[in-house]
């Protein structure tokens, strides 16, 4: 059995390799891992193991009404999760992935998973971080939320994540301090006109430069 909450320094090649192996094994066992992303640290679980997703929400102190987004290591993995990308999804992916853009699409109805009360949608993103991408290519799609207790400050270091989440997490992948704590921009593609649900790292002007009109609340 692993040491609970083991932290691996991913700047050390040997630890990085061991950490990725341990993290992938933990995810397959239905356990939780913390990983660096291009925004803040994330807490992740196998997206297709409902008990693991429940454990993730419990670790954060969050309810099913706030389902976690899903991170993927390839565009192909993302397209398998959604009913379709709509008229704009592929152009946005080509322009901004991997990167800080989360796309909300209608979920593929053939999938047997339970992320919470999603109303038939899924929020997907491919992060621009080598450690995250290496893990995701090994595990497949992961439900990932910011690595903090609900309402607390998102963690920009593995240590900060460990202080908040402790032994609820099996493996911590330490990729150093994240450079930016601006969250990803969330864009809803399930409506006729793409709608911004959360302002974030990618400004609306850049999105409009690719797809024309984007609805915002202001």
C-alpha positions in Angstrom: 0.0 0.0 0.0 1.2 3.5 -0.8 2.3 6.0 1.9 -0.7 8.2 2.4 -0.3 11.6 0.7 3.1 11.0 -0.8 4.6 14.0 -2.6 6.9 13.7 -5.6 9.1 16.5 -6.8 8.6 16.5 -10.6 11.6 18.7 -11.2 13.7 15.6 -10.3 13.4 13.2 -13.3 13.4 10.0 -11.2 10.8 11.3 -8.8 8.7 12.6 -11.7 8.7 9.2 -13.4 8.0 7.4 -10.1 5.3 9.9 -9.2 3.5 9.6 -12.5 3.5 5.8 -12.2 2.2 6.0 -8.6 -0.4 8.7 -9.5 -1.7 6.7 -12.5 -2.0 3.5 -10.3 -3.8 5.5 -7.6 -6.3 6.9 -10.1 -6.9 3.3 -11.4 -7.6 2.3 -7.8 -10.2 5.0 -7.5 -8.0 7.2 -5.3 -7.4 10.9 -5.5 -4.3 12.7 -6.8 -3.2 16.3 -6.9 -1.5 17.6 -10.0 -0.2 20.9 -11.3 -2.0 22.6 -14.2 -1.4 25.7 -16.2 -3.8 27.6 -13.9 -3.8 26.3 -10.3 -3.2 22.9 -8.7 -6.0 20.4 -9.3 -7.4 17.5 -7.3 -8.3 14.7 -9.7 -10.0 11.3 -9.9 -11.0 8.8 -12.6 -13.9 10.4 -14.3 -15.5 7.0 -14.8 -15.4 5.8 -11.2 -18.5 7.4 -9.5 -17.1 6.6 -6.0 -13.9 8.4 -6.8 -15.8 11.5 -8.1 -17.8 11.4 -4.9 -14.6 11.2 -2.8 -13.3 14.2 -4.8 -16.4 16.3 -4.0 -16.2 15.2 -0.3 -12.5 16.1 -0.1 -13.4 19.6 -1.3 -16.5 19.9 0.9 -18.6 20.3 -2.2 -22.0 19.0 -3.2 -23.2 17.2 -6.3 -24.8 20.4 -7.6 -21.3 21.6 -8.5 -19.9 18.8 -10.8 -16.2 18.9 -11.6 -14.8 19.6 -15.0 -13.0 16.9 -16.9 -9.4 17.2 -18.0 -8.1 15.3 -21.0 -4.6 14.6 -22.4 -5.7 14.5 -26.1 -8.3 16.2 -28.3 -9.4 12.7 -29.3 -10.3 11.9 -25.7 -12.4 15.1 -25.5 -14.4 14.3 -28.6 -15.2 10.9 -27.3 -16.8 12.5 -24.2 -19.2 14.9 -26.0 -22.2 14.5 -28.2 -20.7 17.0 -30.6 -18.5 20.1 -30.5 -21.1 22.2 -32.3 -20.2 24.7 -35.0 -17.4 26.4 -33.0 -15.8 23.8 -30.8 -13.1 22.5 -33.2 -12.0 26.1 -34.1 -11.7 27.0 -30.4 -9.8 23.8 -29.7 -7.4 24.5 -32.6 -6.8 28.0 -31.3 -6.6 27.5 -27.6 -5.8 23.9 -26.6 -3.8 22.9 -24.7 -4.6 25.9 -22.6 -6.9 27.7 -20.2 -10.2 27.3 -22.1 -12.9 25.1 -20.7 -15.7 24.1 -23.1 -19.1 23.0 -21.9 -20.7 20.6 -24.4 -23.5 18.1 -24.4 -22.2 14.9 -22.9 -22.1 11.7 -24.9 -25.2 9.9 -23.7 -23.6 6.4 -24.2 -21.1 7.1 -21.4 -21.7 5.4 -18.0 -20.4 8.0 -15.5 -21.7 10.1 -12.8 -20.0 13.5 -12.2 -23.0 15.0 -10.3 -25.9 17.1 -11.4 -24.6 18.0 -14.9 -27.9 18.3 -16.7 -26.5 16.2 -19.5 -23.4 18.5 -20.1 -19.7 18.1 -19.5 -17.0 20.8 -19.1 -13.8 19.7 -20.8 -10.3 21.1 -21.0 -6.8 20.1 -22.1 -4.3 21.8 -19.8 -1.0 23.2 -21.0 1.2 21.5 -18.4 3.6 18.7 -19.2 3.1 16.8 -15.9 -0.7 17.0 -16.2 -0.6 15.9 -19.9 1.7 13.0 -19.2 -0.6 11.8 -16.4 -3.8 12.3 -18.4 -2.4 10.4 -21.4 -1.8 7.5 -18.9 -5.1 7.6 -17.0 -7.6 8.8 -19.6 -10.1 11.6 -18.7 -10.0 12.7 -15.1 -12.6 14.7 -13.1 -10.4 17.6 -11.8 -11.3 20.5 -9.6 -9.1 23.2 -8.0 -7.1 21.6 -5.2 -8.6 23.4 -2.2 -11.4 23.1 0.3 -14.6 24.7 -1.1 -14.5 28.5 -0.4 -10.7 28.5 0.4 -7.9 30.0 -1.8 -7.0 27.8 -4.7 -3.5 26.2 -4.2 -0.6 27.5 -6.3 1.8 25.0 -4.8 1.7 21.3 -3.9 2.4 22.2 -0.3 -0.6 24.5 -0.1 -2.8 21.8 -1.6 -1.5 19.2 0.9 -2.2 21.6 3.9 -5.9 21.8 2.8 -6.5 18.3 1.6 -4.1 16.2 3.6 -4.6 12.4 3.7 -7.7 12.5 1.5 -5.2 12.5 -1.4 -3.0 9.5 -2.2 -0.4 11.2 -4.4 0.8 14.8 -4.8 2.7 15.7 -8.0 4.8 18.7 -7.2 5.4 20.8 -10.3 6.6 23.9 -8.4 4.6 27.1 -8.0 2.1 27.7 -10.7 2.8 30.9 -12.6 -0.8 32.2 -12.8 -3.8 31.7 -10.5 -6.2 33.1 -13.0 -8.8 30.3 -13.7 -9.6 29.0 -17.1 -12.2 30.8 -19.1 -15.4 28.7 -19.3 -17.5 28.9 -22.5 -20.9 27.2 -22.9 -21.3 25.7 -26.4 -24.7 24.0 -25.7 -26.7 27.1 -26.7 -27.1 28.5 -30.2 -24.7 31.4 -29.3 -21.6 30.6 -27.3 -21.9 32.0 -23.8 -19.2 32.9 -21.4 -19.9 31.3 -18.0 -16.7 32.5 -16.3 -14.2 35.1 -17.3 -10.7 33.8 -17.0 -7.2 33.5 -18.5 -8.4 33.8 -22.1 -10.1 37.2 -22.7 -13.4 37.4 -24.5 -11.8 39.5 -27.3 -9.6 36.6 -28.2 -12.6 34.2 -28.4 -14.5 36.7 -30.6 -11.4 36.9 -32.8 -11.9 33.1 -33.6 -15.7 32.6 -33.6 -17.2 36.1 -33.9 -20.0 36.6 -31.4 -19.7 35.5 -27.7 -22.5 36.3 -25.3 -21.5 37.6 -21.9 -23.7 38.6 -18.9 -22.7 42.2 -18.9 
